[in-house]
Amino acid sequence: MPAGAPVDPRGPRFAAVITTVVLAVVLLTGWWPLLAAQTAVFALGAFAGLRVAPYAVLYRVLLAPRLPATTEREDAAPLRFAQAVGFAFGLVGTVGYALGVPVLGLVATAFALFAAFLNAAFDFCLGCEVYPLLRRVTPRTGRA
């Protein structure tokens, strides 16, 4: 599946709900191995693709067959970018907690939680909104 192949927009929102719960548990407990697992989930979505991301698989197998069909589609590229941003915050948070710098872990996790919550509660993907802005200011190479 190409990086920008369209996806059912309900899947990423479902993933955001699970992510919100996971990150809230991490903030409440400081249990960094759970944050490390969430960071791996972000990595799969960002670098391997949304099709193999664990929460996307759960959505496709468990939820999508029970929902009415939709023709609405969303470009995957901004969603993968959002997953990469989540990965960065998750990695910083995991390293912070693991190295005994809990304030770093707490702050990075809180930023990731804020973004996930926006998507879960309000269907507002912060990374998806930043993606086109960065594309405008990033020079494109290899064009004639």
N, C-alpha and C positions, 0 to 999 in steps of 0.2 A: 504494500500500500504506500503510495507516495506520501511525502511529508504533509502535503496540503490536501489530501483526499478528504472529502466531506464526511462528517459524522453526525449521528443523531444527537442533537444538543442536550437531550435529557440524560445521556450517559455522563458527560462531564459534570453535570450538576449533581447527579447521584454520587459520583466520585468525590465531589467537594463536600457532600454531607458526611461521608465516611471519614474523609481527611480531617474535617472539623472536629469530629468526635475523637479521633486518634490524637490530634494535636492538643485538644483540651485535656485529655488524660495525661499527656506528657507534661503539660504546664502544671497540672494539679499534683502530679507525683514526682516529677523530675526523673522519671525512668527513661534514661537515654537509649537503652536498647530498642524501645518502641519507636523512638524518634529515628534511630538508625534504620529500622525496618521501613518506616514511612519514607525516609530518604531514598531507599532502594526502589520503592514504588514510584517516587518522582522520577528517578533515573530511568526506569523502564519506559515510562510514558514519554519522557523527553528525548531519549537517545535511541530506544528500540522501536518506539512508535506506540500510539494509543491502542492499537489493535491487541498488543500483548500486555498492556498495563493491567495489573490484577483487578482493579476496580472496574475497568472497562469490560473485562471478561465476565466478572460477576453480573454486571448490568446486562450484557448480551445474553447470558445463559439463564439468569434467574428472573430478571425484570422485563426486559424487552418483549419476550414472547407473551407476556400477560397484559401488555399495554396496547392501546389502539395504534395502528400504523400511523406514521407521520411522513410527510414529504419534506418537512423542514430539515435542512442540513446546514452544517456549520463547517467552515474551513478548519482543518486540523492544525495548520501551521501555528496560528496564535495560541492554540491550546497546548501544543508541544512547547512553545516558548514559555508559557505560564508554568508548565511542569518543570522546565529547566530553572526558572526562578525559584520555584519551591524546592528543587534539589539544592540550589545554592544555599538557601536559608536553612534547610534541613541539615546540610553538611556542616555549616558553621555552628549550628546549634548542637549537633552531635559531638563535634570536636570540643566545643566549650564544656559541655557536661562531662565528657569522658576525661578531659584534662583537668577537671576540678575548677573550672571557671564557670560556675553555674549562672552567673549574671549574663554571660555571653550566650549560653544555651537558652536561658529564659527569654532574652530579647529576640534572638533569631527565631525561636519557636513562636513567640507572640506575633511577629511580623507574618510568618507563614499562616498562622491561625487566622489573623485578620483577613488576609486575602482569601483563604478558603471559606471563611464565614460569609464574606461578601457574595461569593458565588453561590454558596448553599442557600443563604437566606433571601438574597435579592436578585439572583441570577445576573450578577455583575462580576465579570471576570477581569480583575485588575490587570493581570499579565496580558490578557487579550487586548486590552485597551492601550497598553504601552507598546505592544508589538508593532502596530502600524506607524506609530510615532518614530520608533527606532528605525524602521525600514525607510522612512523618509529622509532621515539624517545620515544613514549609513551609505557610504559610497558603494556603488555596484561595480564590480570588476567583470571583465570578460564580455562586455557588451560592445557591439560595433557602433 
